[in-house]
Amino acid sequence: MSGLAVPAAAAGDDVPVLDPVEVSAPRLTTPLAELPASVSRVDGRQATEGRQGLQLDEALNRVPGVFAQNRHNFAQDVRISIRGFGSRAPFGVRGLRILQDGIPETTPDGQSQVDAIDLLNIRDIEVLRGPSAALYGNASGGVISIRTRDGSEPRGHGGGVLAGSHGFRRLEATSEADLGEHRYSLTAHDFRMDGYRDQSRAEKRYLRLHTASELGDGTLRAHLRYLDAPRTDDPGGLTRDELRANRRQAAPNAESLDATQEAEQLTAGLRWEQPVGELDLRVGGFWTQRDYDQQLPFPGSSRVAYERDFYGLNAQLEGDLGPTRWLAGVDLEEQRDERTRRCSAGQLFDRDPEEDDEAPGCSADPNDPVTNLALEQTERARTRGAFLHTDTLLGEDWNLVLGARHDRIRFSIDDDFSEEVGEPDRSDGRTFREESLMAGLVWHFRPGQRAWVNVATNFETPTFTEFANPEGDGSRGGFNPDLEPQKARSLELGWRGEQGAFGWEAVLWSTRVRDEITPFQIEGEGDRDFYTNAGRTARDGLELALDWQATPQWTLSSAFTLNHFRFRKYEDVDGVRHDGNRLPGLPREQLFLEADWREGPWFVTVDALHAGARYADDANDERVGSQTTVNLRAGREWTRNGANIETFVGADNLLDADNIDNVRINANFGRHYEPAPGLTLRAGLRVTFGD
């Protein structure tokens, strides 16, 4: 089920019931029944069975409050928003905290890349929506916690091949075993895809190792992940006229500049868990190294590269004090980026931006090689966070949950370039000290039914990308001196229950944001985004989820989201007011429906996702219509001579609808649209032998 419970057969009869679920995304592992927060759980089957494994949205579309875009532009990565937070990101994920096996994929400045996740070897995903994200610090919208396979349910050793439309191919290998005190899961795959549009080819190779060892009274977990993505193209955004003329074309600059990226990433992590007297101790550490190079789809200073080191330590101590369970912890994280920006079409030179409308800092000669620096700086972000979380039983029917966190986040930039061109040194630093608070109360008012209320404060700093200085020209380094963190206050009311084969959740929530960080573009700067604080915004919503184990063979699931996101007070950089306008890029309503049938070794799953109309700009002048996508997955398993054989077929966008894959907010020249493919097909075969 989509986070409410897991279907099972009742003892002694065939009437399906729902088993209880425990969740750990709120940091203190808690039965979902006792949690005053909105949490959804996606199990491994829902996340991986018959899937293509392109982006994380394949698993998350079933979660209410989550809106995802951009499955097919691998250079820009999937864009995920929870209750509207994260929608402004032109690429990657903002405003959310993403963890993989407890290791953050989110850097201290608040930016997440999710290309280094093995999407077809997920054990489960927990999505924490809204206020309880306060205990993670720099994240306004929520937490996505992903756990991968660890060998506890070993599949043995083998491999598989997946193939499909638009040149999709995935070759994979698996080795898993449970050796008693030690277990492991080792997976590798090679992925290639020509892409639906021109200039949209993608290639990547991935290796993942997850081990767990019982050593004395404790458990040691080790993680190793390696990503090699030598080419992921960016076809860019289209205008409405270009979209009508040819949906599969790339933006002109994307092809002429060969817009693409390459990335290589290595992550290693250790985590130790053991009881210490009456307490439980958990200590972990990790290190990630990432090399990245990208040609953006516009001329000028648009060749971006960085070398990143990201590392951290965390420690948690959990215990009981009378009727109160408590958890105290610290998170220490640091990132260091050696960043450069080069001219894609010319020599660096000084100019008066009022007299020259060419790309900033670069000449207009397209024959000049890509050798000219426009920016070179060392960026550091360091966060020191401490938190306390308590869960107190008040009698038999009430639970009180409290949480508090303090963060100190230090940003610094060492400008290694400005003096070389005779400009002032733009080295600088900024420090933010922020507190996040959370309080929740849950009432068990009837057997199997709970109501809760939750209030919290959150904050979200700009990332280094969002700190880009729009003054003068965009190739210059340093901070945007006017950009500040955004602050949020949230309230939610919820009702969760299980009754036999039914499980449901209903949530009403409201959030008020001050200094909302919003993107804009400047004429003459191509498609590059800059950011400003957009005054105040209001976000209100209703989220519903229902799971029904109708028969032992049939499971029906649904998730409905109704939102009202609007600017309360906002004057843009041109002095135009947008008070009362809807926030761009977000639909007002979204509906997910799924019917799942399985009998013995067979399964068939049909789902549909409807997203309402949305706007592409702050002015609400450019409207994107509603769209519906229908998908099918079906497969079967065999066991022959010690081998387990799995086959499946899948079809996405069965109705061959002309949908939009991604909307680029406030894009110059109306280049808002990235179209989605029509009907796409795939098939897969996996063979494994017992461990």
C-alpha positions as CSV (number, residue, x, y, z in Angstrom):
1,M,0.0,0.0,0.0
2,S,1.1,3.6,-0.5
3,G,2.2,4.0,3.1
4,L,-0.9,3.1,5.1
5,A,-0.2,-0.6,5.6
6,V,0.8,-3.8,3.9
7,P,-1.8,-6.3,2.8
8,A,-1.8,-9.8,4.4
9,A,-4.2,-12.7,4.9
10,A,-5.9,-13.1,8.2
11,A,-5.0,-16.1,10.2
12,G,-7.4,-19.0,9.7
13,D,-9.5,-17.5,6.8
14,D,-9.1,-15.8,3.4
15,V,-10.3,-12.3,4.5
16,P,-7.5,-9.8,3.7
17,V,-6.4,-7.5,6.5
18,L,-3.8,-4.8,6.9
19,D,-0.6,-5.3,9.0
20,P,0.7,-2.4,11.1
21,V,3.6,-0.4,9.7
22,E,6.6,1.2,11.5
23,V,8.3,4.2,10.0
24,S,11.7,5.8,10.7
25,A,11.8,8.9,8.4
26,P,10.6,11.1,11.4
27,R,14.0,10.1,13.0
28,L,12.4,8.3,16.0
29,T,11.2,4.9,14.7
30,T,7.5,4.9,15.5
31,P,4.4,2.8,14.6
32,L,2.5,4.8,12.0
33,A,-0.6,4.5,14.3
34,E,1.1,6.7,16.9
35,L,2.6,9.3,14.6
36,P,1.1,12.8,14.4
37,A,2.5,13.4,10.9
38,S,1.9,12.8,7.3
39,V,4.1,9.8,6.2
40,S,3.7,7.5,3.2
41,R,5.5,4.3,2.7
42,V,6.2,2.8,-0.8
43,D,7.3,-0.9,-0.5
44,G,9.9,-2.5,-2.8
45,R,7.3,-4.2,-5.0
46,Q,5.5,-0.9,-5.7
47,A,8.8,0.9,-6.4
48,T,10.4,-1.6,-8.7
49,E,8.1,-4.4,-10.1
50,G,7.9,-4.0,-13.9
51,R,9.5,-0.6,-13.7
52,Q,11.9,1.0,-16.2
53,G,14.0,2.7,-13.5
54,L,14.4,6.0,-15.2
55,Q,13.6,8.4,-12.4
56,L,12.3,8.4,-8.8
57,D,8.9,9.7,-9.8
58,E,7.9,6.2,-11.0
59,A,7.6,5.2,-7.4
60,L,6.5,8.5,-5.9
61,N,3.5,9.4,-8.1
62,R,1.3,7.3,-5.7
63,V,2.1,9.6,-2.7
64,P,-0.4,12.4,-2.1
65,G,1.2,15.9,-1.9
66,V,4.0,14.9,-4.2
67,F,4.3,16.3,-7.7
68,A,7.1,15.2,-10.0
69,Q,8.3,16.3,-13.4
70,N,11.1,15.7,-15.9
71,R,11.5,12.0,-16.1
72,H,13.1,12.2,-19.6
73,N,15.7,15.0,-19.3
74,F,18.5,13.2,-17.5
75,A,20.8,16.2,-17.7
76,Q,18.3,18.3,-15.5
77,D,17.3,15.3,-13.3
78,V,13.8,14.7,-11.9
79,R,12.1,17.7,-10.3
80,I,10.2,16.6,-7.1
81,S,8.1,18.9,-5.0
82,I,6.2,18.2,-1.8
83,R,3.4,20.6,-1.0
84,G,4.9,22.9,-3.5
85,F,8.4,23.0,-2.0
86,G,11.0,22.1,-4.6
87,S,9.0,23.3,-7.6
88,R,11.3,26.3,-8.3
89,A,14.3,24.0,-9.1
90,P,15.4,24.3,-12.7
91,F,17.3,21.0,-12.2
92,G,17.9,18.6,-9.3
93,V,15.8,18.8,-6.1
94,R,15.5,21.7,-3.7
95,G,13.7,22.2,-0.4
96,L,13.6,18.5,0.4
97,R,15.9,16.2,2.4
98,I,16.8,13.0,0.5
99,L,18.5,10.1,2.2
100,Q,19.7,6.8,0.8
101,D,20.4,4.2,3.4
102,G,20.7,7.0,5.9
103,I,23.4,8.8,3.8
104,P,22.3,12.2,2.7
105,E,22.0,12.9,-1.1
106,T,21.3,16.5,0.0
107,T,24.3,18.7,0.5
108,P,24.6,21.3,3.3
109,D,23.5,24.1,0.9
110,G,20.2,22.3,0.3
111,Q,20.7,20.9,-3.2
112,S,20.1,17.2,-4.0
113,Q,21.2,15.1,-7.0
114,V,19.3,11.8,-7.3
115,D,21.1,10.2,-10.3
116,A,23.2,7.9,-8.0
117,I,20.2,5.8,-6.8
118,D,19.7,2.2,-8.0
119,L,16.0,2.6,-8.6
120,L,15.3,-1.1,-9.3
121,N,16.9,-2.3,-6.1
122,I,14.9,-0.3,-3.6
123,R,13.7,-2.1,-0.4
124,D,11.2,0.7,0.5
125,I,10.8,4.5,0.5
126,E,9.3,6.6,3.2
127,V,8.0,10.1,2.4
128,L,7.6,12.5,5.3
129,R,5.4,15.4,4.1
130,G,5.4,18.8,5.8
131,P,6.1,19.9,9.4
132,S,8.0,17.0,10.9
133,A,10.8,17.8,8.4
134,A,11.8,20.4,11.0
135,L,14.1,17.8,12.7
136,Y,16.2,17.6,9.5
137,G,17.1,21.3,9.4
138,N,17.5,22.9,6.0
139,A,14.4,21.4,4.3
140,S,11.0,23.1,4.1
141,G,8.9,20.6,2.3
142,G,9.7,17.1,3.6
143,V,12.0,14.1,3.6
144,I,12.4,11.2,1.2
145,S,14.2,8.3,2.9
146,I,15.2,5.4,0.6
147,R,16.4,2.1,1.7
148,T,18.1,-0.3,-0.7
149,R,18.3,-4.1,-0.6
150,D,20.8,-5.5,2.0
151,G,20.6,-9.3,1.4
152,S,18.1,-9.9,4.2
153,E,15.8,-11.5,1.6
154,P,18.4,-12.7,-0.9
155,R,17.5,-13.4,-4.5
156,G,20.7,-15.2,-5.2
157,H,23.0,-14.6,-8.2
158,G,22.2,-13.7,-11.7
159,G,21.3,-10.9,-14.1
160,G,18.9,-9.5,-16.5
161,V,18.2,-7.3,-19.5
162,L,15.5,-4.7,-20.1
163,A,14.8,-3.0,-23.4
164,G,12.2,-0.7,-24.8
165,S,11.2,2.3,-26.9
166,H,13.6,5.2,-27.8
167,G,16.6,3.0,-27.6
168,F,16.2,2.1,-24.0
169,R,18.5,-0.7,-22.8
170,R,19.6,-1.8,-19.3
171,L,21.9,-4.7,-18.6
172,E,22.1,-5.7,-14.9
173,A,23.8,-8.1,-12.6
174,T,22.9,-9.2,-9.0
175,S,24.5,-11.1,-6.2
176,E,22.8,-11.4,-2.8
177,A,23.3,-13.8,0.1
178,D,22.5,-14.1,3.8
179,L,25.4,-15.9,5.5
180,G,24.0,-15.7,9.1
181,E,25.9,-13.0,10.8
182,H,26.8,-11.4,7.5
183,R,24.7,-10.5,4.5
184,Y,25.1,-8.4,1.4
185,S,23.5,-7.1,-1.8
186,L,25.8,-6.3,-4.8
187,T,24.2,-4.9,-7.9
188,A,25.5,-3.3,-11.1
189,H,23.9,-2.1,-14.3
190,D,24.7,-0.4,-17.6
191,F,22.0,2.0,-18.8
192,R,21.7,3.6,-22.3
193,M,18.8,5.5,-24.0
194,D,18.7,7.4,-27.2
195,G,15.8,9.5,-25.9
196,Y,12.5,10.7,-27.3
197,R,13.7,14.1,-28.4
198,D,16.7,15.1,-30.4
199,Q,19.7,15.8,-28.2
200,S,18.4,13.6,-25.4
201,R,20.8,10.6,-25.3
202,A,21.8,9.2,-21.9
203,E,24.4,6.7,-20.7
204,K,25.4,5.7,-17.2
205,R,26.9,2.8,-15.3
206,Y,26.3,2.1,-11.7
207,L,27.7,-0.2,-8.9
208,R,26.1,-0.6,-5.5
209,L,27.2,-2.7,-2.4
210,H,25.2,-2.8,0.8
211,T,26.5,-5.1,3.6
212,A,25.3,-5.8,7.2
213,S,27.2,-7.7,9.8
214,E,26.2,-8.7,13.3
215,L,29.3,-8.0,15.4
216,G,28.8,-8.8,19.1
217,D,26.0,-6.7,20.4
218,G,26.0,-4.3,17.4
219,T,25.4,-4.1,13.7
220,L,27.8,-2.6,11.2
221,R,26.4,-1.5,7.9
222,A,28.6,-0.6,5.0
223,H,27.7,1.2,1.7
224,L,29.6,1.7,-1.5
225,R,28.1,3.4,-4.5
226,Y,29.8,4.4,-7.8
227,L,28.2,6.3,-10.7
228,D,29.8,6.9,-14.1
229,A,27.5,9.0,-16.4
230,P,29.7,9.9,-19.4
231,R,26.9,11.6,-21.3
232,T,23.4,12.9,-20.5
233,D,22.1,15.3,-23.1
234,D,19.9,18.3,-22.5
235,P,17.4,19.1,-25.3
236,G,16.3,22.3,-23.7
237,G,12.9,24.0,-23.6
238,L,10.6,24.7,-26.5
239,T,8.2,27.6,-27.2
240,R,4.6,26.8,-27.7
241,D,4.9,27.2,-31.5
242,E,8.0,24.9,-31.6
243,L,6.1,22.4,-29.6
244,R,3.2,22.4,-32.1
245,A,5.5,22.2,-35.1
246,N,7.7,19.3,-33.8
247,R,7.5,17.9,-30.3
248,R,10.7,15.8,-30.8
249,Q,13.0,18.7,-31.7
250,A,15.6,20.1,-29.4
251,A,16.0,23.8,-28.7
252,P,18.3,25.4,-31.4
253,N,21.0,26.3,-28.9
254,A,20.9,22.8,-27.3
255,E,22.0,21.2,-30.6
256,S,24.4,23.9,-31.8
257,L,26.2,23.9,-28.5
258,D,25.9,20.2,-27.9
259,A,24.3,20.7,-24.5
260,T,25.2,17.8,-22.4
261,Q,26.7,16.8,-19.0
262,E,29.0,14.2,-17.6
263,A,29.2,13.1,-14.0
264,E,31.2,10.7,-11.9
265,Q,30.4,10.1,-8.2
266,L,31.8,7.8,-5.5
267,T,30.1,7.4,-2.1
268,A,31.2,5.4,0.9
269,G,29.5,5.1,4.2
270,L,29.5,3.2,7.5
271,R,26.9,3.0,10.2
272,W,27.2,1.3,13.6
273,E,24.2,0.5,15.9
274,Q,24.3,-1.1,19.3
275,P,22.7,-0.9,22.7
276,V,24.5,0.9,25.5
277,G,23.0,-0.2,28.7
278,E,19.3,0.9,28.5
279,L,20.1,3.2,25.6
280,D,20.5,2.7,21.8
281,L,23.5,4.3,20.0
282,R,23.7,4.9,16.3
283,V,26.8,6.5,14.7
284,G,27.5,7.0,11.0
285,G,29.9,8.6,8.7
286,F,30.1,9.1,4.9
287,W,32.1,10.7,2.1
288,T,31.0,11.6,-1.4
289,Q,33.2,12.8,-4.2
290,R,31.6,14.1,-7.4
291,D,33.1,15.4,-10.6
292,Y,30.7,17.3,-12.9
293,D,30.9,19.1,-16.2
294,Q,27.9,20.5,-18.2
295,Q,27.3,22.6,-21.3
296,L,24.0,24.4,-20.7
297,P,21.7,25.0,-23.7
298,F,22.5,28.7,-24.2
299,P,25.6,30.7,-25.3
300,G,27.9,32.7,-23.1
301,S,29.4,31.6,-19.8
302,S,27.4,28.4,-19.9
303,R,30.1,25.7,-19.5
304,V,29.8,24.7,-15.8
305,A,32.1,22.4,-13.9
306,Y,32.8,21.5,-10.3
307,E,34.8,19.0,-8.2
308,R,32.9,18.3,-5.0
309,D,33.9,16.7,-1.7
310,F,30.9,16.2,0.7
311,Y,31.4,14.4,4.0
312,G,29.8,14.2,7.4
313,L,29.2,12.5,10.7
314,N,26.1,11.9,12.6
315,A,25.3,10.4,16.0
316,Q,22.0,9.6,17.8
317,L,21.2,8.3,21.3
318,E,17.8,6.9,22.1
319,G,16.2,6.0,25.4
320,D,13.2,5.9,27.6
321,L,12.4,8.2,30.5
322,G,9.1,7.0,32.1
323,P,6.4,7.3,29.6
324,T,8.6,9.3,27.2
325,R,10.8,7.9,24.5
326,W,13.5,10.4,23.5
327,L,16.1,10.8,20.8
328,A,19.0,13.3,20.8
329,G,21.4,13.7,18.0
330,V,23.9,15.8,16.0
331,D,24.6,16.1,12.3
332,L,27.9,17.5,11.1
333,E,28.3,18.0,7.4
334,E,30.6,19.9,5.0
335,Q,30.9,20.4,1.3
336,R,33.7,21.9,-0.8
337,D,33.1,22.7,-4.5
338,E,35.9,23.8,-6.8
339,R,33.6,25.5,-9.4
340,T,34.4,27.0,-12.8
341,R,32.3,28.6,-15.5
342,R,33.6,29.0,-19.0
343,C,32.5,30.7,-22.2
344,S,30.8,28.4,-24.6
345,A,31.2,30.7,-27.6
346,G,34.0,33.1,-27.2
347,Q,36.7,35.1,-25.5
348,L,36.3,36.7,-22.1
349,F,36.2,40.5,-22.4
350,D,35.1,43.6,-20.6
351,R,31.9,45.2,-21.8
352,D,29.1,47.6,-20.9
353,P,26.0,45.5,-20.5
354,E,23.8,48.5,-21.5
355,E,25.6,48.8,-24.9
356,D,26.2,45.1,-25.7
357,D,23.4,42.6,-25.6
358,E,25.6,39.6,-26.3
359,A,26.2,36.9,-23.8
360,P,27.8,38.2,-20.6
361,G,31.6,38.1,-20.4
362,C,32.0,36.3,-23.8
363,S,32.3,37.3,-27.4
364,A,29.7,36.3,-30.0
365,D,32.1,34.4,-32.2
366,P,30.8,30.8,-32.2
367,N,34.1,29.6,-33.7
368,D,36.1,30.4,-30.6
369,P,37.0,27.3,-28.6
370,V,35.6,26.5,-25.1
371,T,38.8,27.6,-23.3
372,N,37.9,30.9,-21.6
373,L,37.3,31.2,-17.9
374,A,34.4,33.4,-16.8
375,L,34.3,32.3,-13.1
376,E,36.6,30.3,-10.8
377,Q,35.8,30.0,-7.1
378,T,36.0,27.7,-4.2
379,E,32.6,27.2,-2.4
380,R,32.3,25.8,1.1
381,A,29.2,25.1,3.1
382,R,29.3,23.7,6.6
383,T,26.3,22.8,8.8
384,R,26.3,21.9,12.5
385,G,22.9,20.7,13.7
386,A,21.7,19.4,17.0
387,F,18.2,18.1,17.7
388,L,16.0,16.6,20.4
389,H,12.9,14.5,19.7
390,T,10.4,13.1,22.3
391,D,7.3,11.0,22.2
392,T,5.3,10.9,25.4
393,L,2.3,8.6,26.1
394,L,-0.4,10.5,27.8
395,G,-2.8,7.9,29.2
396,E,-4.0,5.2,26.9
397,D,-5.3,7.3,24.0
398,W,-3.0,10.2,23.6
399,N,0.6,10.7,22.4
400,L,2.5,14.0,22.5
401,V,5.4,14.5,20.1
402,L,7.9,17.4,20.5
403,G,11.0,18.3,18.6
404,A,13.5,21.1,18.4
405,R,16.6,21.6,16.3
406,H,19.3,24.3,16.0
407,D,21.4,24.7,12.9
408,R,24.5,26.8,12.2
409,I,25.1,27.0,8.4
410,R,28.2,28.8,7.1
411,F,28.6,29.6,3.4
412,S,31.9,31.0,2.0
413,I,33.2,31.7,-1.4
414,D,36.9,32.2,-2.3
415,D,37.1,34.2,-5.5
416,D,40.1,33.0,-7.5
417,F,39.3,34.9,-10.7
418,S,38.2,38.5,-10.3
419,E,41.7,39.9,-9.7
420,E,42.9,38.3,-13.0
421,V,40.5,40.5,-15.0
422,G,41.1,43.6,-12.9
423,E,37.9,43.5,-10.8
424,P,37.4,43.6,-7.0
425,D,37.8,40.4,-5.1
426,R,34.3,38.9,-4.5
427,S,35.3,36.5,-1.8
428,D,32.7,36.5,0.9
429,G,31.0,34.5,3.6
430,R,27.5,34.3,5.2
431,T,26.4,32.6,8.3
432,F,22.8,31.6,9.2
433,R,21.7,30.4,12.7
434,E,18.2,28.9,12.5
435,E,15.9,27.1,14.9
436,S,13.2,24.6,13.9
437,L,10.4,23.5,16.2
438,M,7.7,20.9,15.9
439,A,4.9,19.7,18.2
440,G,2.2,17.1,17.5
441,L,-0.6,15.4,19.3
442,V,-2.3,12.2,18.3
443,W,-5.6,10.9,19.7
444,H,-6.7,7.2,19.4
445,F,-10.4,8.1,19.5
446,R,-11.6,4.7,18.2
447,P,-10.0,1.3,17.7
448,G,-8.0,1.5,14.5
449,Q,-8.5,5.2,14.1
450,R,-6.4,8.2,15.0
451,A,-6.7,12.0,14.7
452,W,-3.7,14.3,15.0
453,V,-2.6,17.9,14.9
454,N,0.9,19.1,14.1
455,V,2.5,22.5,14.0
456,A,6.1,23.4,13.0
457,T,8.5,26.0,11.8
458,N,11.0,25.3,9.0
459,F,13.6,27.2,7.0
460,E,15.4,26.8,3.7
461,T,18.6,28.5,2.7
462,P,19.5,29.4,-0.9
463,T,21.9,26.9,-2.6
464,F,25.2,28.0,-4.1
465,T,23.5,28.0,-7.5
466,E,20.7,30.2,-6.2
467,F,23.2,32.6,-4.6
468,A,24.5,33.5,-8.1
469,N,25.0,37.3,-8.3
470,P,22.7,38.9,-10.9
471,E,24.5,42.3,-10.6
472,G,26.6,43.4,-13.6
473,D,26.7,40.1,-15.5
474,G,26.0,36.6,-14.4
475,S,29.6,35.3,-15.0
476,R,30.8,37.2,-11.9
477,G,31.3,35.4,-8.7
478,G,30.4,36.1,-5.1
479,F,27.0,36.1,-3.4
480,N,23.7,37.8,-4.3
481,P,23.8,40.2,-1.3
482,D,20.0,40.5,-1.2
483,L,19.0,36.9,-1.1
484,E,17.9,35.5,2.3
485,P,16.6,32.1,3.6
486,Q,12.9,31.5,3.4
487,K,10.9,30.7,6.6
488,A,7.8,28.6,6.9
489,R,5.1,28.1,9.6
490,S,2.9,25.0,9.1
491,L,-0.2,23.5,10.6
492,E,-1.8,20.1,9.7
493,L,-4.8,18.2,10.9
494,G,-5.0,14.5,10.0
495,W,-7.2,11.4,10.3
496,R,-5.7,7.9,9.7
497,G,-7.4,4.6,10.1
498,E,-7.6,0.9,9.2
499,Q,-10.7,-1.2,9.2
500,G,-10.3,-4.7,8.0
501,A,-9.2,-4.5,4.4
502,F,-9.4,-0.7,4.2
503,G,-6.7,1.8,5.1
504,W,-7.0,5.6,4.7
505,E,-5.5,8.9,5.5
506,A,-6.9,12.4,5.2
507,V,-4.9,15.5,5.9
508,L,-5.8,19.2,5.9
509,W,-2.7,21.5,6.0
510,S,-1.7,25.1,5.8
511,T,1.7,26.7,5.4
512,R,2.7,30.4,5.4
513,V,6.1,31.2,3.8
514,R,8.0,34.5,4.3
515,D,10.8,35.5,1.8
516,E,9.9,32.7,-0.6
517,I,12.9,32.1,-3.0
518,T,11.7,32.4,-6.6
519,P,13.5,32.2,-9.9
520,F,13.7,34.8,-12.7
521,Q,15.7,35.3,-15.9
522,I,17.4,38.3,-17.3
523,E,17.3,39.3,-20.9
524,G,20.8,38.8,-22.4
525,E,21.6,36.0,-19.9
526,G,20.2,33.1,-22.0
527,D,18.3,30.5,-20.0
528,R,20.2,31.1,-16.8
529,D,18.1,31.4,-13.6
530,F,18.7,33.9,-10.9
531,Y,16.7,34.2,-7.6
532,T,14.9,36.7,-5.4
533,N,12.9,36.6,-2.2
534,A,9.2,36.8,-3.3
535,G,7.7,38.4,-0.3
536,R,5.1,36.1,1.2
537,T,3.2,33.1,-0.1
538,A,0.3,30.9,1.2
539,R,0.0,27.2,0.7
540,D,-3.1,25.3,1.7
541,G,-4.1,21.7,0.8
542,L,-6.1,18.6,1.2
543,E,-4.5,15.1,0.8
544,L,-6.4,11.8,0.7
545,A,-5.1,8.3,0.4
546,L,-7.2,5.1,0.3
547,D,-6.0,1.5,0.0
548,W,-8.4,-1.4,-0.3
549,Q,-7.5,-5.1,-0.4
550,A,-10.8,-6.0,-2.2
551,T,-10.0,-9.7,-2.5
552,P,-6.9,-11.8,-2.1
553,Q,-6.2,-11.1,-5.8
554,W,-7.3,-7.4,-6.1
555,T,-5.8,-4.3,-4.5
556,L,-7.1,-0.9,-5.3
557,S,-5.2,2.3,-4.4
558,S,-5.8,6.0,-4.8
559,A,-4.3,9.3,-3.8
560,F,-5.9,12.7,-4.3
561,T,-4.3,16.1,-3.8
562,L,-6.1,19.5,-3.9
563,N,-3.8,22.5,-3.5
564,H,-4.1,26.3,-3.4
565,F,-0.7,27.9,-3.7
566,R,-0.6,31.6,-4.2
567,F,1.5,34.7,-3.7
568,R,0.2,36.8,-0.9
569,K,2.7,39.7,-1.4
570,Y,5.2,39.7,-4.2
571,E,6.8,42.4,-6.4
572,D,9.2,40.9,-9.0
573,V,12.6,42.4,-10.1
574,D,10.9,44.5,-12.7
575,G,8.5,46.1,-10.2
576,V,5.5,44.1,-11.3
577,R,3.2,42.9,-8.5
578,H,1.8,39.4,-8.6
579,D,-0.2,39.4,-5.4
580,G,-2.9,36.8,-5.5
581,N,-1.4,34.9,-8.4
582,R,-1.0,31.1,-8.3
583,L,2.6,29.8,-7.8
584,P,3.8,28.6,-11.2
585,G,4.7,25.1,-12.1
586,L,2.2,23.4,-9.7
587,P,-1.2,21.9,-10.5
588,R,-4.2,22.6,-8.3
589,E,-5.3,19.0,-8.3
590,Q,-3.7,15.6,-8.8
591,L,-5.3,12.2,-8.8
592,F,-3.6,8.8,-8.8
593,L,-5.6,5.5,-9.3
594,E,-4.2,2.0,-9.4
595,A,-5.7,-1.5,-9.8
596,D,-3.4,-4.4,-9.0
597,W,-4.2,-8.0,-9.7
598,R,-2.1,-11.0,-8.9
599,E,-2.8,-14.7,-8.9
600,G,0.0,-17.2,-8.2
601,P,3.0,-16.2,-10.3
602,W,1.1,-13.6,-12.4
603,F,0.5,-9.9,-11.9
604,V,-1.1,-7.1,-13.8
605,T,-1.1,-3.5,-12.7
606,V,-2.9,-0.6,-14.3
607,D,-2.5,3.0,-13.0
608,A,-3.5,6.5,-14.1
609,L,-2.2,9.9,-13.0
610,H,-4.1,13.1,-13.7
611,A,-2.5,16.5,-13.1
612,G,-4.6,19.7,-13.3
613,A,-3.7,22.8,-15.2
614,R,-0.7,24.9,-14.1
615,Y,1.0,28.2,-15.0
616,A,4.5,28.6,-16.4
617,D,5.2,32.1,-15.1
618,D,4.6,34.3,-12.1
619,A,2.3,36.6,-14.0
620,N,0.0,33.6,-14.8
621,D,0.0,34.5,-18.4
622,E,1.2,31.2,-19.8
623,R,-1.1,28.3,-18.9
624,V,-0.3,24.6,-19.3
625,G,-3.4,22.4,-19.6
626,S,-4.3,19.4,-17.5
627,Q,-3.0,16.0,-18.6
628,T,-3.7,12.3,-17.8
629,T,-1.2,9.4,-18.2
630,V,-2.3,5.7,-18.1
631,N,0.3,3.0,-17.6
632,L,0.3,-0.8,-17.6
633,R,2.7,-3.4,-16.1
634,A,2.3,-7.2,-16.3
635,G,4.6,-10.1,-15.6
636,R,5.1,-13.6,-14.4
637,E,7.7,-15.6,-12.4
638,W,8.9,-19.2,-12.9
639,T,11.1,-21.5,-10.8
640,R,13.0,-24.1,-12.9
641,N,15.9,-26.3,-11.8
642,G,17.0,-24.0,-9.0
643,A,16.6,-20.8,-11.2
644,N,14.1,-18.1,-10.6
645,I,12.9,-16.5,-13.9
646,E,11.1,-13.2,-14.0
647,T,9.6,-11.7,-17.1
648,F,7.5,-8.6,-17.6
649,V,6.2,-6.1,-20.1
650,G,5.2,-2.5,-19.6
651,A,3.5,0.3,-21.5
652,D,3.6,4.0,-20.4
653,N,1.1,6.6,-21.7
654,L,-1.2,4.0,-23.1
655,L,-3.5,6.6,-24.6
656,D,-0.6,8.2,-26.5
657,A,-1.5,11.6,-25.1
658,D,0.5,14.8,-25.9
659,N,1.7,15.5,-22.4
660,I,4.3,17.9,-21.0
661,D,7.2,16.3,-19.1
662,N,8.5,19.5,-17.5
663,V,7.7,23.2,-17.3
664,R,10.5,25.7,-17.1
665,I,9.3,28.4,-14.9
666,N,9.7,32.1,-16.0
667,A,11.8,31.0,-19.0
668,N,13.0,33.7,-21.4
669,F,11.4,33.8,-24.9
670,G,8.6,31.5,-23.9
671,R,10.8,28.4,-23.8
672,H,8.8,26.7,-21.0
673,Y,8.0,23.3,-22.5
674,E,9.7,20.0,-22.4
675,P,7.3,17.4,-24.0
676,A,6.8,13.9,-22.8
677,P,6.9,10.8,-25.1
678,G,3.8,9.3,-26.4
679,L,3.2,5.5,-26.1
680,T,6.4,3.8,-24.9
681,L,6.9,0.0,-24.5
682,R,9.4,-2.1,-22.6
683,A,10.1,-5.7,-21.7
684,G,12.4,-7.4,-19.3
685,L,13.9,-10.7,-18.3
686,R,15.8,-11.6,-15.1
687,V,17.3,-14.9,-14.1
688,T,18.7,-15.6,-10.6
689,F,20.1,-18.8,-9.0
690,G,19.7,-19.6,-5.3
691,D,22.4,-18.3,-2.9
